Amino acid sequence: MRILAIDTALGACSACVLDTADMVNPLAIEQIAMERGHAEALMPLIERVMDAVEGGFSSLDRVAVTVGPGSYTGLRVGVSAARAIALAANIPAVGVTTLAACAAPLVGREPGRVIAAALDAKHGQVWFQALSSEGRQIVALRQVSYRDAARAIGAGPVSLVGSASLAVANEAWAIGLDALVLDDARAPDVIWVARLGMIADPDSAPPRPLYLKAPETTPQDRARLPRR
């Protein structure tokens, strides 16, 4: 299987093409750190990545995209691109959560420890999920305060990843938990988005934005012109 993975959910604009023949080294990859401008950067980036792959878009078997939680605009940009490419190539598209992609590199590598992914949701809030060292879900994906995230971990010990991992670790230390911050990256590694996308079921993992709160923008009803 050959998969194109796309991530625009958080602080990066990224794409890679991975083949099951080599799950470590992508055929092509590009990752650009950015907080804004995903809409303008994504399609040229994808074109550069696909130009480096023999067979181009016609060689793809699947598309994977991060579906959230993350930036409202960023999610829509990535999901729209993934759906369009999948439709044009007549291949399935699947969604991968940002927290799963952040936590996945630690599954099986932290024996006896809880694996927790914590991403900054702003205003003292965190997008949070915790797994066992074998990948079994302990705390379902949620948006909570730093303190509530730490309390949800249980007795620990815990290994944390993600942009809000230090903030959650500080709360964990305050209540006596053994907590380690292993990675404070602002975005998942797109190679792990591809790996998770390869095993995702298109029927249960649709490329649909996952929002844990309402978008911060609202329609301007007061400026709406009356219909005639």
MARMAR-240595 format. One record per residue (C-alpha): x, z negated, y negated; residue number from 1. Coordinates in steps of 0.1 Angstrom, whole numbers. Example, Ala and Ser with C-alpha at 12.3 -4.5 7.8 and 13.67 -1.06 7.14 Angstrom:
BEGIN
+-------+-------+-------+-----+
:    px :    pz :    py : seq :
+-------+-------+-------+-----+
:   123 :   -78 :    45 :   1 :
:   137 :   -71 :    11 :   2 :
+-------+-------+-------+-----+
This chain:
BEGIN
+-------+-------+-------+-----+
:    px :    pz :    py : seq :
+-------+-------+-------+-----+
:     0 :     0 :     0 :   1 :
:    11 :     8 :   -35 :   2 :
:    -4 :   -12 :   -64 :   3 :
:    -3 :   -11 :  -101 :   4 :
:    -5 :   -46 :  -117 :   5 :
:   -14 :   -52 :  -153 :   6 :
:   -12 :   -84 :  -174 :   7 :
:   -24 :   -88 :  -210 :   8 :
:   -41 :  -121 :  -207 :   9 :
:   -16 :  -144 :  -225 :  10 :
:    17 :  -141 :  -242 :  11 :
:    29 :  -108 :  -227 :  12 :
:    20 :   -72 :  -221 :  13 :
:    32 :   -63 :  -186 :  14 :
:    28 :   -38 :  -158 :  15 :
:    46 :   -30 :  -126 :  16 :
:    42 :    -9 :   -95 :  17 :
:    49 :   -27 :   -61 :  18 :
:    49 :   -12 :   -27 :  19 :
:    45 :   -31 :     6 :  20 :
:    77 :   -15 :    18 :  21 :
:    96 :   -39 :    -6 :  22 :
:    77 :   -69 :   -19 :  23 :
:   106 :   -82 :   -39 :  24 :
:   118 :   -52 :   -60 :  25 :
:    91 :   -33 :   -78 :  26 :
:    93 :     5 :   -81 :  27 :
:    90 :     1 :  -119 :  28 :
:    83 :   -28 :  -142 :  29 :
:    81 :   -35 :  -179 :  30 :
:    73 :   -68 :  -196 :  31 :
:    71 :   -74 :  -233 :  32 :
:    66 :  -108 :  -248 :  33 :
:    38 :  -107 :  -275 :  34 :
:    10 :  -128 :  -288 :  35 :
:    -9 :   -99 :  -305 :  36 :
:   -10 :   -61 :  -303 :  37 :
:   -18 :   -57 :  -266 :  38 :
:   -43 :   -30 :  -273 :  39 :
:   -18 :    -8 :  -290 :  40 :
:    11 :   -16 :  -266 :  41 :
:    -6 :   -14 :  -231 :  42 :
:   -13 :    23 :  -225 :  43 :
:    21 :    35 :  -237 :  44 :
:    37 :     8 :  -215 :  45 :
:    17 :    18 :  -184 :  46 :
:    27 :    55 :  -190 :  47 :
:    64 :    45 :  -191 :  48 :
:    60 :    25 :  -159 :  49 :
:    42 :    53 :  -141 :  50 :
:    66 :    80 :  -153 :  51 :
:    93 :    61 :  -134 :  52 :
:    73 :    62 :  -101 :  53 :
:    74 :    92 :   -78 :  54 :
:    39 :   106 :   -74 :  55 :
:    26 :    89 :  -105 :  56 :
:   -10 :    77 :  -106 :  57 :
:   -19 :    98 :   -76 :  58 :
:     4 :    76 :   -54 :  59 :
:   -15 :    44 :   -62 :  60 :
:   -38 :    27 :   -36 :  61 :
:   -50 :    -2 :   -58 :  62 :
:   -50 :   -16 :   -93 :  63 :
:   -47 :   -54 :  -100 :  64 :
:   -53 :   -71 :  -134 :  65 :
:   -52 :  -106 :  -147 :  66 :
:   -88 :  -116 :  -155 :  67 :
:   -82 :  -150 :  -172 :  68 :
:   -84 :  -175 :  -184 :  69 :
:   -66 :  -162 :  -215 :  70 :
:   -70 :  -144 :  -248 :  71 :
:  -105 :  -130 :  -253 :  72 :
:   -92 :   -97 :  -267 :  73 :
:   -62 :   -95 :  -243 :  74 :
:   -84 :   -99 :  -212 :  75 :
:  -108 :   -71 :  -224 :  76 :
:   -78 :   -48 :  -230 :  77 :
:   -63 :   -53 :  -196 :  78 :
:   -95 :   -52 :  -176 :  79 :
:  -107 :   -21 :  -194 :  80 :
:   -75 :    -3 :  -186 :  81 :
:   -75 :   -13 :  -150 :  82 :
:  -111 :    -2 :  -145 :  83 :
:  -104 :    32 :  -162 :  84 :
:   -74 :    39 :  -141 :  85 :
:   -91 :    28 :  -109 :  86 :
:  -121 :    50 :  -117 :  87 :
:  -100 :    80 :  -125 :  88 :
:   -78 :    76 :   -93 :  89 :
:  -108 :    67 :   -71 :  90 :
:   -92 :    35 :   -59 :  91 :
:  -103 :    -1 :   -59 :  92 :
:   -95 :   -25 :   -87 :  93 :
:   -92 :   -63 :   -82 :  94 :
:   -89 :   -93 :  -105 :  95 :
:   -63 :  -121 :  -103 :  96 :
:   -66 :  -153 :  -123 :  97 :
:   -37 :  -162 :  -145 :  98 :
:   -35 :  -197 :  -130 :  99 :
:   -32 :  -184 :   -95 : 100 :
:    -4 :  -160 :  -105 : 101 :
:    15 :  -188 :  -122 : 102 :
:    11 :  -212 :   -93 : 103 :
:    17 :  -187 :   -65 : 104 :
:    56 :  -187 :   -66 : 105 :
:    56 :  -224 :   -57 : 106 :
:    32 :  -223 :   -27 : 107 :
:    52 :  -232 :     4 : 108 :
:    82 :  -242 :   -17 : 109 :
:    72 :  -277 :   -28 : 110 :
:    65 :  -297 :     4 : 111 :
:    46 :  -329 :    -1 : 112 :
:    39 :  -322 :   -38 : 113 :
:     8 :  -310 :   -57 : 114 :
:    13 :  -277 :   -74 : 115 :
:    -5 :  -276 :  -108 : 116 :
:    -7 :  -247 :  -133 : 117 :
:   -15 :  -256 :  -169 : 118 :
:   -19 :  -231 :  -196 : 119 :
:   -24 :  -239 :  -233 : 120 :
:   -61 :  -233 :  -243 : 121 :
:   -54 :  -246 :  -279 : 122 :
:   -70 :  -275 :  -297 : 123 :
:   -56 :  -301 :  -273 : 124 :
:   -72 :  -283 :  -243 : 125 :
:   -57 :  -269 :  -212 : 126 :
:   -67 :  -244 :  -185 : 127 :
:   -59 :  -262 :  -154 : 128 :
:   -58 :  -258 :  -116 : 129 :
:   -41 :  -278 :   -88 : 130 :
:   -32 :  -268 :   -53 : 131 :
:   -16 :  -285 :   -23 : 132 :
:    19 :  -274 :   -14 : 133 :
:     3 :  -250 :    12 : 134 :
:   -20 :  -234 :   -14 : 135 :
:   -53 :  -253 :    -6 : 136 :
:   -73 :  -259 :   -38 : 137 :
:   -73 :  -296 :   -49 : 138 :
:   -86 :  -292 :   -84 : 139 :
:  -108 :  -262 :   -92 : 140 :
:  -100 :  -241 :  -123 : 141 :
:  -113 :  -258 :  -154 : 142 :
:  -107 :  -264 :  -191 : 143 :
:  -100 :  -300 :  -199 : 144 :
:   -79 :  -322 :  -222 : 145 :
:   -43 :  -329 :  -213 : 146 :
:   -52 :  -364 :  -203 : 147 :
:   -81 :  -354 :  -181 : 148 :
:   -58 :  -328 :  -164 : 149 :
:   -33 :  -354 :  -156 : 150 :
:   -59 :  -378 :  -142 : 151 :
:   -74 :  -350 :  -120 : 152 :
:   -41 :  -347 :  -102 : 153 :
:   -46 :  -379 :   -83 : 154 :
:   -17 :  -399 :   -69 : 155 :
:     8 :  -370 :   -70 : 156 :
:    36 :  -363 :   -69 : 157 :
:    31 :  -330 :   -89 : 158 :
:    51 :  -300 :   -98 : 159 :
:    38 :  -282 :  -130 : 160 :
:    41 :  -247 :  -143 : 161 :
:    27 :  -229 :  -173 : 162 :
:    28 :  -231 :  -211 : 163 :
:    10 :  -265 :  -212 : 164 :
:    29 :  -281 :  -183 : 165 :
:    50 :  -304 :  -205 : 166 :
:    20 :  -317 :  -224 : 167 :
:     2 :  -325 :  -191 : 168 :
:    35 :  -340 :  -177 : 169 :
:    37 :  -364 :  -206 : 170 :
:     2 :  -377 :  -198 : 171 :
:    11 :  -379 :  -161 : 172 :
:    42 :  -399 :  -169 : 173 :
:    21 :  -422 :  -191 : 174 :
:     0 :  -432 :  -160 : 175 :
:    30 :  -435 :  -137 : 176 :
:    29 :  -402 :  -118 : 177 :
:    60 :  -385 :  -104 : 178 :
:    58 :  -352 :  -124 : 179 :
:    82 :  -323 :  -126 : 180 :
:    80 :  -294 :  -151 : 181 :
:    94 :  -264 :  -132 : 182 :
:    84 :  -235 :  -155 : 183 :
:    68 :  -234 :  -190 : 184 :
:    63 :  -197 :  -192 : 185 :
:    36 :  -184 :  -215 : 186 :
:    25 :  -157 :  -191 : 187 :
:    26 :  -151 :  -153 : 188 :
:    52 :  -129 :  -136 : 189 :
:    34 :   -95 :  -132 : 190 :
:    51 :   -91 :   -98 : 191 :
:    31 :  -121 :   -85 : 192 :
:     0 :  -105 :  -100 : 193 :
:     8 :   -75 :   -78 : 194 :
:    14 :   -96 :   -47 : 195 :
:   -18 :  -115 :   -51 : 196 :
:   -37 :   -82 :   -59 : 197 :
:   -25 :   -67 :   -26 : 198 :
:   -43 :   -94 :    -6 : 199 :
:   -73 :   -98 :   -28 : 200 :
:  -107 :   -87 :   -15 : 201 :
:  -123 :   -62 :   -39 : 202 :
:  -157 :   -75 :   -31 : 203 :
:  -149 :  -111 :   -40 : 204 :
:  -123 :  -106 :   -67 : 205 :
:  -138 :   -81 :   -92 : 206 :
:  -119 :   -70 :  -123 : 207 :
:  -142 :   -90 :  -146 : 208 :
:  -130 :  -112 :  -175 : 209 :
:  -131 :  -149 :  -167 : 210 :
:  -139 :  -170 :  -197 : 211 :
:  -140 :  -208 :  -196 : 212 :
:  -155 :  -211 :  -231 : 213 :
:  -175 :  -189 :  -254 : 214 :
:  -155 :  -164 :  -275 : 215 :
:  -145 :  -177 :  -309 : 216 :
:  -160 :  -146 :  -327 : 217 :
:  -197 :  -143 :  -332 : 218 :
:  -219 :  -114 :  -344 : 219 :
:  -225 :  -113 :  -381 : 220 :
:  -263 :  -115 :  -380 : 221 :
:  -265 :  -123 :  -417 : 222 :
:  -248 :   -91 :  -426 : 223 :
:  -270 :   -70 :  -404 : 224 :
:  -288 :   -42 :  -422 : 225 :
:  -326 :   -41 :  -417 : 226 :
:  -340 :   -14 :  -395 : 227 :
:  -364 :    11 :  -410 : 228 :
+-------+-------+-------+-----+
